[in-house]
Amino acid sequence: MDLRQSCAGNMSDEESIYELQRRITHLEQHIAEQDSEIYRLSKRVDDLAKAYELQRLKMDALASQTGGDMPANEKPPHY
């Protein structure tokens, strides 16, 4: 139901104001919940980026220790 429908008809000004206040309160709560979830997801992305960088550094170190050619990248002898 949109605002015009809910405010039209038999609603008094006081009832209309109450309904608007109720909707604003609901929207404010919804925004706060979204902000909290976005912050949580942002922290998760940061943590994943750090974990990725750590793994990349480990892989680079391992690659340099093996002379640059990792066994997983070598083709089998029958190729």
Sine and cosine of phi, psi and omega as CSV:
sin_phi,cos_phi,sin_psi,cos_psi,sin_omega,cos_omega
0.00,0.00,0.77,-0.64,0.02,-1.00
-1.00,0.03,0.13,-0.99,-0.11,-0.99
-0.89,0.47,-0.63,0.78,-0.02,-1.00
-0.89,0.45,-0.63,0.77,0.00,-1.00
-0.93,0.38,-0.66,0.75,-0.06,-1.00
-0.96,0.27,-0.46,0.89,-0.01,-1.00
-1.00,-0.02,-0.27,0.96,-0.01,-1.00
-0.99,0.13,0.22,-0.97,0.10,-0.99
1.00,0.02,-0.77,-0.64,-0.17,-0.99
-1.00,-0.02,0.15,0.99,-0.03,-1.00
-0.98,0.20,0.73,-0.68,0.10,-0.99
-0.98,0.18,0.17,-0.98,0.04,-1.00
-0.86,0.50,-0.64,0.77,0.00,-1.00
-0.90,0.43,-0.68,0.74,0.04,-1.00
-0.91,0.42,-0.64,0.77,0.02,-1.00
-0.90,0.44,-0.68,0.74,0.02,-1.00
-0.90,0.44,-0.69,0.72,0.02,-1.00
-0.86,0.50,-0.70,0.72,0.00,-1.00
-0.89,0.45,-0.67,0.74,0.05,-1.00
-0.89,0.46,-0.68,0.73,0.03,-1.00
-0.89,0.45,-0.65,0.76,0.03,-1.00
-0.88,0.47,-0.70,0.72,0.00,-1.00
-0.92,0.40,-0.66,0.75,0.02,-1.00
-0.89,0.46,-0.68,0.73,0.02,-1.00
-0.87,0.49,-0.69,0.72,0.02,-1.00
-0.89,0.46,-0.70,0.71,0.00,-1.00
-0.91,0.41,-0.62,0.79,0.04,-1.00
-0.89,0.45,-0.66,0.75,0.04,-1.00
-0.90,0.43,-0.67,0.74,0.01,-1.00
-0.89,0.46,-0.67,0.74,0.02,-1.00
-0.90,0.45,-0.67,0.74,0.02,-1.00
-0.89,0.46,-0.65,0.76,0.04,-1.00
-0.91,0.42,-0.66,0.75,0.03,-1.00
-0.91,0.42,-0.68,0.73,0.04,-1.00
-0.85,0.52,-0.69,0.73,0.01,-1.00
-0.89,0.45,-0.69,0.73,-0.01,-1.00
-0.93,0.37,-0.65,0.76,0.04,-1.00
-0.89,0.45,-0.66,0.75,0.03,-1.00
-0.89,0.45,-0.69,0.72,0.01,-1.00
-0.88,0.47,-0.69,0.73,0.01,-1.00
-0.92,0.38,-0.58,0.81,0.04,-1.00
-0.89,0.45,-0.68,0.74,0.06,-1.00
-0.89,0.45,-0.64,0.77,0.01,-1.00
-0.90,0.44,-0.68,0.73,0.03,-1.00
-0.89,0.46,-0.68,0.74,0.04,-1.00
-0.87,0.49,-0.70,0.72,0.01,-1.00
-0.89,0.46,-0.66,0.75,0.02,-1.00
-0.92,0.39,-0.61,0.79,0.04,-1.00
-0.90,0.43,-0.65,0.76,0.04,-1.00
-0.91,0.42,-0.68,0.73,0.01,-1.00
-0.90,0.44,-0.65,0.76,0.03,-1.00
-0.88,0.47,-0.72,0.69,-0.02,-1.00
-0.89,0.46,-0.65,0.76,0.04,-1.00
-0.88,0.47,-0.70,0.71,0.03,-1.00
-0.90,0.43,-0.64,0.77,0.02,-1.00
-0.89,0.45,-0.66,0.75,0.03,-1.00
-0.90,0.43,-0.64,0.76,0.05,-1.00
-0.89,0.45,-0.67,0.74,0.02,-1.00
-0.91,0.42,-0.67,0.75,0.04,-1.00
-0.88,0.47,-0.67,0.74,0.01,-1.00
-0.91,0.42,-0.67,0.74,0.02,-1.00
-0.90,0.43,-0.66,0.75,0.01,-1.00
-0.90,0.43,-0.63,0.78,-0.01,-1.00
-0.95,0.31,-0.49,0.87,0.03,-1.00
-0.94,0.33,-0.51,0.86,-0.04,-1.00
-1.00,-0.09,0.22,0.98,0.02,-1.00
0.99,0.16,0.29,0.96,0.06,-1.00
1.00,-0.04,-0.41,0.91,0.03,-1.00
-0.97,-0.24,0.96,-0.28,0.01,-1.00
-0.99,0.15,0.60,-0.80,0.00,-1.00
-0.81,0.58,-0.55,0.84,-0.02,-1.00
-0.92,0.39,-0.39,0.92,-0.01,-1.00
-1.00,-0.03,-0.15,0.99,-0.01,-1.00
-0.98,0.21,0.62,-0.78,0.05,-1.00
-0.99,0.15,0.56,-0.83,0.08,-1.00
-0.87,0.50,0.43,-0.90,-0.06,-1.00
-0.88,0.48,-0.41,0.91,-0.06,-1.00
-0.98,0.20,0.00,1.00,0.03,-1.00
-1.00,0.07,0.00,0.00,0.00,0.00
